[in-house]
Amino acid sequence: MTRILADLPDEDIKWLDQLAAEQGKSRAAVLREAVAAYRPQSPLDWIEAGFGAWKDRTDIGDSVEWQRRERAASTRPWDPDYPEVRAEFPDLFDEEDDREHALHKAWMAEHGMKADEALQNPPGTKAGSKKKRGKK
């Protein structure tokens, strides 16, 4: 076993000594256990191990189209690209989504906002709740 010299803040040494006393171990034993627990049990090449895991999938068809459809499924009626996504994937949306989209457009018009402004100042926030004041 190799010995090492490590500098630790006094606070950490006090904590380490207290922990060692509670566990009935030496400071060195607690440090060895901490290092062993910190070291990964499996190799770090998990990205390489998973690379291409879906390459032989036949149940999803074209993987790019599948991914685009999955992303489109998370589009909400208040998203600026809702009309475009709705046109491309009409089966993902229903009449309720269209009603919510119409309500959102009406809210934006009422507050004099454009789609990108609504994202920066959504309803319910301080900026999104400001009403226009008329002249006296």
Backbone hydrogen bonds in HBPLUS format (Angstrom, degrees):
<---DONOR---> <-ACCEPTOR-->    atom                        ^
c    i                          cat <-CA-CA->   ^        H-A-AA   ^      H-
h    n   atom  resd res      DA  || num        DHA   H-A  angle D-A-AA Bond
n    s   type  num  typ     dist DA aas  dist angle  dist       angle   num
A0012-ASP N   A0009-PRO O   2.98 MM   3  5.36 119.1  2.37 106.2 120.4     1
A0013-ILE N   A0009-PRO O   3.09 MM   4  6.48 153.3  2.16 152.1 160.4     2
A0014-LYS N   A0010-ASP O   2.95 MM   4  6.24 159.2  1.99 153.9 158.8     3
A0015-TRP N   A0011-GLU O   3.01 MM   4  6.28 161.6  2.05 147.4 152.6     4
A0016-LEU N   A0012-ASP O   2.80 MM   4  5.95 159.9  1.84 147.3 153.5     5
A0017-ASP N   A0013-ILE O   2.83 MM   4  6.01 161.2  1.87 151.3 156.0     6
A0018-GLN N   A0014-LYS O   2.96 MM   4  6.16 156.5  2.01 147.8 154.3     7
A0019-LEU N   A0015-TRP O   2.92 MM   4  6.17 162.0  1.96 152.0 156.8     8
A0020-ALA N   A0016-LEU O   2.91 MM   4  6.09 160.6  1.94 149.9 155.5     9
A0021-ALA N   A0017-ASP O   2.93 MM   4  6.11 155.8  1.99 145.0 151.4    10
A0022-GLU N   A0018-GLN O   2.93 MM   4  6.19 160.3  1.97 150.8 156.0    11
A0023-GLN N   A0019-LEU O   3.01 MM   4  6.22 147.2  2.12 146.0 154.7    12
A0024-GLY N   A0020-ALA O   2.84 MM   4  5.83 111.0  2.32 135.8 153.1    13
A0025-LYS N   A0020-ALA O   2.83 MM   5  4.88 164.9  1.85 146.6 148.2    14
A0024-GLY N   A0021-ALA O   3.18 MM   3  4.94 147.7  2.29  94.3 103.9    15
A0030-VAL N   A0026-SER O   3.14 MM   4  6.49 158.2  2.19 151.9 156.7    16
A0031-LEU N   A0027-ARG O   3.02 MM   4  6.30 158.9  2.06 150.4 156.6    17
A0032-ARG N   A0028-ALA O   2.87 MM   4  6.12 157.6  1.92 148.6 154.7    18
A0033-GLU N   A0029-ALA O   3.00 MM   4  6.24 160.9  2.04 148.1 152.8    19
A0034-ALA N   A0030-VAL O   2.92 MM   4  6.15 152.7  2.00 146.0 154.1    20
A0035-VAL N   A0031-LEU O   2.94 MM   4  6.19 159.9  1.98 153.2 157.8    21
A0036-ALA N   A0032-ARG O   2.97 MM   4  6.18 161.0  2.00 148.9 154.5    22
A0037-ALA N   A0033-GLU O   2.88 MM   4  6.05 151.9  1.96 146.0 153.6    23
A0038-TYR N   A0034-ALA O   2.92 MM   4  6.06 143.5  2.05 141.9 152.1    24
A0039-ARG N   A0035-VAL O   3.01 MM   4  6.19 148.0  2.12 148.8 156.2    25
A0049-ALA N   A0045-ASP O   2.98 MM   4  6.29 152.4  2.06 147.9 156.8    26
A0050-GLY N   A0046-TRP O   3.04 MM   4  6.13 142.7  2.18 136.7 144.6    27
A0051-PHE N   A0047-ILE O   2.91 MM   4  6.03 125.3  2.22 142.0 157.2    28
A0053-ALA N   A0050-GLY O   3.02 MM   3  5.34 151.3  2.11 140.8 135.7    29
A0055-LYS N   A0052-GLY O   3.03 MM   3  5.08 164.4  2.06 110.0 115.0    30
A0057-ARG N   A0054-TRP O   2.98 MM   3  5.29 168.1  1.99 120.1 122.4    31
A0066-TRP N   A0062-ASP O   2.91 MM   4  6.13 157.6  1.96 153.3 160.6    32
A0067-GLN N   A0063-SER O   2.95 MM   4  6.10 157.4  2.01 141.9 147.5    33
A0068-ARG N   A0064-VAL O   2.94 MM   4  6.21 160.7  1.98 151.3 156.5    34
A0069-ARG N   A0065-GLU O   2.94 MM   4  6.13 157.9  1.99 149.2 155.1    35
A0070-GLU N   A0066-TRP O   2.91 MM   4  6.18 154.8  1.97 148.3 155.5    36
A0071-ARG N   A0067-GLN O   2.97 MM   4  6.23 161.0  2.01 152.0 156.5    37
A0072-ALA N   A0068-ARG O   2.88 MM   4  6.07 154.5  1.95 145.0 152.8    38
A0073-ALA N   A0069-ARG O   2.96 MM   4  6.15 141.6  2.11 143.6 153.2    39
A0074-SER N   A0071-ARG O   3.11 MM   3  5.59 154.6  2.17 109.3 116.8    40
A0075-THR N   A0072-ALA O   2.99 MM   3  5.31 165.6  2.01 115.1 118.7    41
A0079-ASP N   A0076-ARG O   2.90 MM   3  5.40 166.8  1.91 123.2 127.5    42
A0082-TYR N   A0079-ASP O   3.05 MM   3  5.36 162.9  2.08 119.9 120.7    43
A0085-VAL N   A0081-ASP O   2.98 MM   4  6.17 171.2  1.98 166.8 169.7    44
A0086-ARG N   A0082-TYR O   2.76 MM   4  5.77 163.0  1.79 159.3 164.7    45
A0087-ALA N   A0083-PRO O   2.99 MM   4  6.11 149.4  2.08 139.7 147.3    46
A0088-GLU N   A0084-GLU O   3.07 MM   4  6.34 148.4  2.17 143.2 151.6    47
A0089-PHE N   A0085-VAL O   2.85 MM   4  5.97 157.8  1.90 155.8 161.4    48
A0092-LEU N   A0089-PHE O   3.10 MM   3  5.79 165.4  2.12 122.6 127.2    49
A0093-PHE N   A0090-PRO O   3.32 MM   3  5.75 165.6  2.34 112.5 116.7    50
A0097-ASP N   A0094-ASP O   3.11 MM   3  5.41 120.5  2.48 102.5 116.1    51
A0098-ASP N   A0094-ASP O   3.18 MM   4  6.61 155.3  2.25 147.8 154.9    52
A0099-ARG N   A0095-GLU O   2.86 MM   4  6.19 150.2  1.95 148.6 157.0    53
A0100-GLU N   A0096-GLU O   2.94 MM   4  6.23 160.5  1.98 150.8 155.7    54
A0101-HIS N   A0097-ASP O   2.87 MM   4  6.12 152.4  1.95 146.6 154.9    55
A0102-ALA N   A0098-ASP O   2.93 MM   4  6.17 156.9  1.98 146.1 151.9    56
A0103-LEU N   A0099-ARG O   2.91 MM   4  6.19 157.8  1.95 150.7 156.9    57
A0104-HIS N   A0100-GLU O   2.89 MM   4  6.10 155.7  1.95 146.5 153.3    58
A0105-LYS N   A0101-HIS O   2.90 MM   4  6.18 160.8  1.94 151.7 156.8    59
A0106-ALA N   A0102-ALA O   2.93 MM   4  6.14 156.3  1.99 146.8 153.5    60
A0107-TRP N   A0103-LEU O   2.88 MM   4  6.13 155.6  1.94 147.4 154.2    61
A0108-MET N   A0104-HIS O   2.92 MM   4  6.20 161.6  1.96 152.5 157.1    62
A0109-ALA N   A0105-LYS O   2.93 MM   4  6.16 160.4  1.97 148.6 154.1    63
A0110-GLU N   A0106-ALA O   2.85 MM   4  6.03 159.1  1.89 149.7 155.7    64
A0111-HIS N   A0107-TRP O   3.03 MM   4  6.26 143.2  2.17 144.3 153.6    65
A0113-MET N   A0108-MET O   2.78 MM   5  4.89 175.9  1.78 147.8 147.1    66
A0112-GLY N   A0109-ALA O   3.05 MM   3  4.89 160.3  2.09 101.6 106.8    67
A0117-GLU N   A0114-LYS O   3.07 MM   3  5.26 124.4  2.39 102.3 116.8    68
A0118-ALA N   A0114-LYS O   3.07 MM   4  6.36 149.5  2.16 154.3 163.3    69
A0119-LEU N   A0115-ALA O   3.34 MM   4  6.69 142.7  2.49 142.7 151.5    70
A0120-GLN N   A0117-GLU O   3.09 MM   3  5.10 119.5  2.47  93.9 108.8    71
A0121-ASN N   A0117-GLU O   2.86 MM   4  6.05 141.0  2.01 147.6 159.4    72
A0125-THR N   A0122-PRO O   3.21 MM   3  6.01 160.6  2.25 141.6 143.8    73
A0129-SER N   A0125-THR O   2.91 MM   4  5.97 123.0  2.24 145.8 159.4    74
A0129-SER N   A0126-LYS O   3.31 MM   3  5.26 145.5  2.44  94.8 104.4    75
